[in-house]
Amino acid sequence: MTVTVLGISGSPHRHGNTETLLDSFLEGAQAAGASVEKIVLK
């Protein structure tokens, strides 16, 4: 069974600290075998 991780970024600063941290988290989840998806709210 594959785990799916959904990351949602709601920060108004595109490519800021919040999104950088989210990207690192999603990369780690993907490396561990999870399916990942990222949504950026504007």
C-alpha positions in Angstrom: 0.0 0.0 0.0 1.5 3.3 -1.1 1.2 6.3 1.3 0.3 9.6 -0.3 1.5 12.9 1.3 -0.1 16.2 0.3 1.9 19.3 1.1 0.1 22.6 1.1 1.9 25.9 1.1 -0.1 29.0 2.0 2.7 31.5 2.5 2.5 34.7 0.4 6.3 34.5 -0.2 6.9 32.2 -3.2 10.2 30.3 -2.7 10.5 31.5 0.9 11.5 29.6 4.0 8.1 27.9 4.4 8.1 26.5 0.9 11.8 25.5 1.2 11.0 23.5 4.3 8.0 21.9 2.7 10.1 20.9 -0.3 12.6 19.3 1.9 9.9 17.4 3.8 8.3 16.2 0.6 11.7 15.0 -0.8 12.3 13.0 2.3 8.8 11.5 2.1 9.3 10.6 -1.5 12.7 9.0 -0.7 11.0 6.9 1.9 8.6 5.6 -0.8 5.6 7.8 -0.5 3.7 9.4 -3.3 3.8 13.2 -2.9 1.9 16.1 -4.2 2.3 19.8 -3.5 -0.3 22.6 -3.7 0.7 26.2 -3.6 -2.1 28.6 -2.6 -1.9 32.1 -3.9 
